[in-house]
Amino acid sequence: MKKNYIKVFAFIFIFPLIFLSGCFYFDPDYPETQMSGIEGYKVCYNNNNYELDNTFSIYAEFVLKELYANFGILNDETHSSSITNKANENVASNYDKIRVQTLENNTTTNIPWKWTFSTQTSNLHSLENSETAVQTYSNQTVQSNYYSAFVNTYKVALEIVLMQIIMDETPTIFTIEINDSEGTTKIFFDTAKQNEITNDNCLALTQTKTQFAEKGEYVGLKPEDVQILNNYILINIVGNDIINSVYNQIQVGSEAKNYSYITNQILTVSPDLAKSIFEPYPTSTIKDITDSSFYVSTSSTDAMSHIQAKEYQSFVIMPSSTTKICSVWLAIEAEYNVNINIKVNYYNFANKTYTNISTQTAELTNKKWSVQNSVNFDIDFINLSTFDNSNQALSASTEKLVSNTNQNSVLYNVNTANVGVLNYQAINQSYIELVFEIEKDNSKTYWPFKAGIALMCSI
């Protein structure tokens, strides 16, 4: 109770004195003061409706291309492998392992991968003897047919798997139907074979993207995601019949290596994207708030009625001139009970250090905000220069998705709580960033709340 009295006293008595001495008390009733020294705030939030770019689609095709180039056709110059220690293209037994396995006597046995295709595919029959494989698969028509039969057939299925891994769901084990008499391959999302995977916007892909728009927190792969993907490739794309047998080998140079030797390398290479697949960016929207809509009136009984409820993740203070920030008072409220850990982080460009200044937990209890439950941060007069917002990818006068498509993915990372924050390594200036980490449970997938500036002290 004493703490609340102190806050009220500060608002009524202390801060008017600070204002008169050079700091600024922001209030929508006085627009001439609210922007003094501050241009606005670069706000990052989740709006529960993320429109995914083609990053996962590109990466799914890339991974399958690498599998094709190390276990399918190895001498295809158009779709060659990107890894350093790749399978030996001069060894005949390395070819067509997706459909058959080669024995030591150069004969083949029909033990295919789980993700395979018909051995009787038109103009693409598998060989009964591997000795002629290198020459046979040097044909560009055969290479194109093989690539299409494997990579193009399965790329949507792998795209779905990638999204499921990011959403922390168990990846689908697809039902594969091979018709050797007709030379066809069909993939189904379900065991009942009612939901077929095709290369257009098939139902399974559309549903997964809709789910990802609500649940996906980032685009890209963290180290733990890479491990899950590697296991999925070995167990559900290749299969235990090969991985747990004498057929788990591939010739690299003059040595026999197991499959994981190749897949481990594949999963360290990113395709040509604006930002590496291994540096995730948030499924977030950014917007520059440069009007009075982010400020609250401490005299109002409903001070935050004009602020939109969103799942705010971070916002960066954008000074309009050289400014020293000494204190920030936040107003924050939600329509449900929730705890939010709020951090003030400071990036010092001169020292290249990103440090936490202060952390406080806001315990929201489904009540309107009042002065008594403000969250106050003392910032110790940190000096900031004018925020440089000239970078087209960073500037966001209107809402802008963080995306590889518009290149601003490079400017944003996710922190350990999967919250969208500026990528300080790509920002050439010092800044202060407020970060909101919600203590989530499984009761909902979207956690909107209101946040605004009640007071800021700067000189």
Number of C-alpha atoms within 10 A of each C-alpha: 6 6 10 13 11 12 17 16 13 15 17 11 10 12 18 14 13 15 17 10 10 11 22 22 23 24 20 18 13 12 12 10 15 21 20 19 20 21 19 23 20 22 24 30 23 24 18 21 17 23 16 20 15 14 21 22 17 17 22 22 19 22 22 21 23 25 23 25 26 31 23 23 29 28 22 20 12 10 17 16 22 17 18 9 13 23 25 20 20 15 18 22 26 25 30 25 26 24 23 24 24 21 14 7 9 14 15 19 13 13 17 20 22 22 21 22 25 22 22 15 19 12 10 19 14 19 17 15 16 23 15 12 20 19 11 16 21 15 12 14 12 18 23 15 15 22 20 12 18 21 20 17 20 24 24 24 23 24 21 24 24 24 25 20 20 20 18 11 11 10 19 16 17 20 19 18 16 16 14 13 10 11 15 16 19 16 20 19 20 16 11 8 15 9 15 16 25 19 12 9 11 13 14 19 21 13 13 16 20 16 16 24 18 18 21 25 23 24 28 21 22 14 11 11 16 18 14 14 21 18 15 19 21 18 18 18 19 22 17 14 15 20 17 10 9 11 17 17 19 24 20 19 14 9 11 13 15 16 20 17 16 22 21 14 15 24 19 11 17 17 16 12 15 15 22 18 22 17 18 22 31 27 30 31 23 26 19 22 21 15 14 18 15 21 25 25 20 20 11 10 11 13 20 26 12 13 15 14 17 18 21 25 24 23 25 22 19 25 23 17 14 14 19 19 22 17 18 20 18 21 28 23 25 21 15 13 11 18 16 18 14 21 19 22 19 21 21 19 15 9 8 13 13 17 12 14 14 15 15 14 15 20 16 19 14 12 12 17 21 19 20 16 19 21 19 17 19 15 20 11 14 16 17 20 15 17 20 14 13 8 10 10 16 24 17 18 12 11 14 18 24 30 27 19 15 15 15 21 27 22 19 27 21 21 16 8 11 17 25 32 25 24 15 20 15 10 16 13 17 22 24 23 23 20 23 26 21 20 12 13 8 5 7 8 12 15 20 20 19 20 23 19 22 27 25 23 21 24 16
